[in-house]
Amino acid sequence: MPTSRRRAPTDSRIADREMGDEKNSIPEPAPLVEVRRGSITESRHRGHIIAVDGDGRTVARLGSPEVVTYLRSSAKPHQAVPLVASGAADRFGFTSEELALVCGSHSGEPIHVETVRRMLAKIGLDESALRCGTHEPFSREVARELRRRELAPSVLQNNCSGKHTGMLALAIHLGAPITDYDNPANPVQLLIARVIEQFSGVPLEDIAVGVDGCGVPVFGTSVRAMALMYARLVSPPENFDARTRLACERIVQAMIAHPEMVGGTRERLDTEVMRACSGRLVSKVGAEGVYTAGVLPCDRWPRGLGIALKIEDGEDRRARPTVVIETLRQLDLLDREAEKSLAQYARFDVRNNRGEVVGEILPSFALEML
């Protein structure tokens, strides 16, 4: 797999090809979120948003979605495609619930830990084979209990442990080495790279490659290409081979059926968005302010719709949720009940140390509809 030293977003053939502008033009982010305290806007978060249909036609945009950034965990459903398309998932009897976990950034709750442990047993390995490292679980309750008991987090609680287990299963199925399944030259990662190329429409030599937080290759494309990847995930083109198309269908349905495995049982944006939208879309966050979603084919979008956004400063907690909900709202993807159930993510209070509300964090943008 080729690696790249380019510094996104200013040095990229992807941006050159999609923008048609001068090679050294600097993508301009749009103001997306305001942090207000009293009568003053104290801070702003800026970024880029785009929605494209299954044919690659831009439906809505803001900022400069030609900017190149890393997919981060938004790549997980696509990283799972070779696992399913190759027959590895069927060989090891992975359930729909387990496939959803492979695609997720889970909270490290008992339901997630036990599912990963069960998947490892199916492939004849244990947690020592995982190379994703450890971090404090995303679940506040689980993390609090670990601290109370003075225990270190387990590798099974890593949000990427499901993805890594899927990669190990694929390595075994391919007869590839399992000790370096995370290496860019391993057949597992080469297959995944080809999937990123296929779904993004970007030649592999033009895709920036780095190292993700969990140690596997991470891919850099334009935000626009990310949206196209999700449009193609929910509605794969007819020229994709039958195994890939079926893999997409199974992955999408697994995520929809088990949103708690993609995020957590509570307080996770992906999970709550998919629950609120009742099977109409799949949702996946990525680190550093990345977000992607795929709207399943419907009367309005017969070829599906892909959505991608990037918060420029990487803010994940107050800016990204606010922008996600407002983007979905402006695209008319939320009915009244969905808006109500997602209200906790649509805006946030600013409180002082006494708990008094002294300001608000809210969206401040209008998408350019095309």
N, C-alpha and C positions, 0 to 999 in steps of 0.2 A: 504494500500500500504506500503510495507516495506521501511524503509529508510536505508541509508548506511553512515557510517562514514569513509569509506576507502579514502585514499589519492591517487587519480589517479595521475600519471600512475603506480607507483611502487607497490602498494598493490591491485592487482586485479586478481580475478580468470578468468576474461575475457581474460586479457593479457596472463595469464598462459596457458589457453586452446589453444589460437590461435597461440602463439609463440612457445610453446613446449620447452621453454628455462628455465633457472633457475628462481625460483620464485622471487628473488630479483634483476633480471637484470633491468637495467635502459634503457628505450627506447632512442635511439640516433637520434636526429633530423638531417635533411640534410640541408645544406645551400641552400636557395631558391632565395633570392633577395640580390643584392648588391647596396649600396648607395655610389656612387662615387663622389668625389669632386676633381677636377684636376686629378693628377696622383695617388691619394690614394683612396682605398676602405675604406670609413670612418665608415660604419656600415653594418651589415648583418642581415637579418631576416631568421630564420630557421624554419623547420616544417616537416610535414608528408603529403604524398599524396598517394591515392590508387584509382584504378578503378577495379570494379569487374563486371562480367556479371550476368545475371539472375540466373545462376546455382551456383553462388558464386565463380566462378573461377577467380583468380587474373589475370588481363590483364596487368596492369602496377602499379608500386609502387615506392616510394622513402621515405627515412627516416624509421621510425618505426610506420607504421599505426596501429599497435596493441595497441598504446598508448590510454588510456581511457580519454575522455574529455566529456564535456556536449554538447548535440545537440543544445541547446539554440533555436533560432528561426528556425533553420533548421528542427525542429520537427513539425512545424505548419501544413504542408499538412497531416501528419499522425495524428495529433491531431484533424483534421477535418474529418477523416474517420468515427468515430462513429456518427457524426452529420448526415452524408449522409446515412450510412448503416442502421441506426436505423429507418429511415423514418422521422426524425425530420426536415430535410431540405425541404422535400416535404410538410410536414404538414404546415409549415409556408410560403411556396411559395418562398423560396430563389432562386434567379436567378443565372445564371452562373457567372455573374459579382460579385454578393454578395458572392458566394462561393470562388471566387478568393481572395476577400478581407479577408475572414476568414483565408486563407492560407498565407496571406502576412504580411510584415512589412512595412506598408504604410507610406507615407511622411507627412500625416496630411494636405493635400491639401483639398480645398473645395469639390472636387469630392469624397474624402474618408470620410470626415466628414458627408456629406449628405447621403452617402450610409449606414454608421453605424447607423445614426439616423433613416433612413427608415427601416432597419432591426430590430431595437429596437421597432419601432412602430408595426411591424408585430407580435412581440411576446408579445405585451402589456406592455412593460417596457419603461423606459427612462434612460438617462445617469447616473442617481443616482445609478442604479443597478450594474454598472461596477466597478470592484475592481482592475483595472490595474494601477491606479495612473496616474500621469501626468508627462510629460517631454516636453522640447522644441521640436517642430515639426522637422522632418528630413529635410523638405523643407526649404532651406535657405531663399527663398522669403517669405514664410509664417512666419517663425521665425522673420525675419527682420520687417515685418509689425506688428507683435505682440509687438515687442520692441518699434517700433515707436509710437504705440498707447497706450503703457504702459499697455498692457493687459496680464493676466496670460494665459498659455496654458490650453486648455480644455481637459478633459479626452477623448473626442472623437478624439482628435488629437494624442493621444498615438498610437504608431505604432502597438500595440497589441489589439486595441479596437475591431477590426473585429473578431479576435480569441476569445476574451472574450464574444462577443455577440453570437458567435456560441456556446460557452459553456453554456451560459444562456439558449439558445434555447433548447439544449440537456437536460439540467436539467428540464425544464418545461415538455418536452416530456416524460421524464422518471418518472416524479413525484418526483424528487429529490429536496432537499432544494436549493433555489436560493441565499440565503444569505451567504452561504459558498461554492459556486460552485468551489472555488479555493482550497478547503481543500483536501489533499491527500486521505482522507477517503470518500469523496463524490462520489456517483456512477458515476458521470461524469469523474472524474479523474481516477477512477478504470478502467473504460472502455478504457480510453486513454492509461493507463499503459499496458493493455493487448494487445493493438495494437502495442505498441513499442516492446513488447516481441515477438509478432507474426512476425513482419516485420524484426526485427534484428536477430532473431534466438537465442537470449540470454535469458536464464531463468530469470524471474522477480526478483528472489532473488539475481541475480548477477548484476542487473542494479543499479548503483548508482543513488540516488534521492536527489536533492537539491531544492532550491527555485529560480525560474527565476526572472529576473528583474521586471516582471509584476506581480509577486506574486504567480503564479501557479507552480505546480511541474515541474522540469526540469530533464531530464534523461541523465545519463552518460553511454556511451558505447565506444567501440573502434572505431577509425576512420574507420576501415574496416567494422564494423557492420553498420555504418552510410551509407557507400556506398551500402551495400547490401539492406538496407532499401529503397534506391532510385531506385535500380534496380528492386526491387519487387513492388514499387509504379507504375512504368511505365509498368511493365510486371508481374502482380501478378501470383504466382504459381497456377497451376491447383487445388491443394489441399486446396486453400483458398475458403471459402464459396462464393456463387454467389453474395450475397449482398456486401461483401467486395470488390470483383473484380469489380463490377459495380461502387462502390463508388470511387475506384482508377481511373477508366476511367473518371468519371465525374469531379473529382478533377484535374486531369492532363489536361483535355480539357479546364476547366475553367481557369487555370493558363495560358495556351497557348493563349486562346482567349482574355484574359484581363491582359496582363503583367503590365499595368499601375496601376492595383489594387494590384499587388504583391509588387511593389516598389513605383513608382511614375511616373508622366508624363515626367519627365526628370531627368537626373543625378543620376540614380539608377542602380547599376550593374545588379541586377536580371532582371529588365525590359529590359535593353539594350541587355543583352545576349539572352533573349528569342526572342526579336524582330529580332536580327541579325540572329538567327538560324532558324527562320521561321517555327516554329512548330516541330522542331526536338528534342527539349529537354525542360525540366523544370529546373529552376534555383532557388536556395534559400540560402541566406546568413544566418549565425547565428552570434551572438555576440562573441567577443574575438577571431576573426580570423578564424571562422569556415565557411566552404562553402560546399554545396552539390548540386549535379545535377543528373538528370535522363535522359538518352538518350533513346528515344522511340525505340521500335523494328524496325530494318531495315535489309537490306541484310547483312551488316557486323555484326550486333549484333541482331540476330533474337530473342533473349531472353532479349533484352534491356541491358543497361549498367548503372551502378551506379558509381558516382564519389564523393569522399569526401576528404577534406584537412583541415588541422589545422595549422595556423601560430602560432608557439610556444609562441611568446611574445604577442599574441592577437592583433597585429597591423591590423586594418581594412581598412585604407584609402590608403596607398601607397603599402603595401606588398601584401595584399589579392588580389586586382584587378589584379596586375601584375602576380601573380602566377596562378590565375584562367584563364586568357587569354592564358598564355603560356601552361598551362596544356591542355586546349581545342585544342590549335594549335598542340601540339605534338601528341595528339590522333586523329589528322586529322578530327576534328569536325567543323572546320571553313573553309568555302570557301573564295575566294578572297574578295568578297563583305562583308562578315561577318568580316573578319580581318580588312578591311578598316573602317567599322562602329564602331569597338571596339578599334581602335588604341589609343584613348584617355586613355584607361585603361591598355594598354599593357606596357607602360613605362611612367615615369614622369621626368620632368626637375627639377633640383635643382637650385633655383634662389637666388641671394643675395638681399639685401634690396633696391637696385636700379632697381630690375627687370631683371638683367642680368643673363643669363644661365651660371652657374659655375660648373655644374655637372649633373648627371643623376641617376635615379633609374630604375633598369632593372633586368629581371630574369637572374639567373645564375645556371640553373640546367638542367639535362637531365633525363627524366623518365627511369626507368628500365623496358623495355618491356618484358613481359613473354609469 
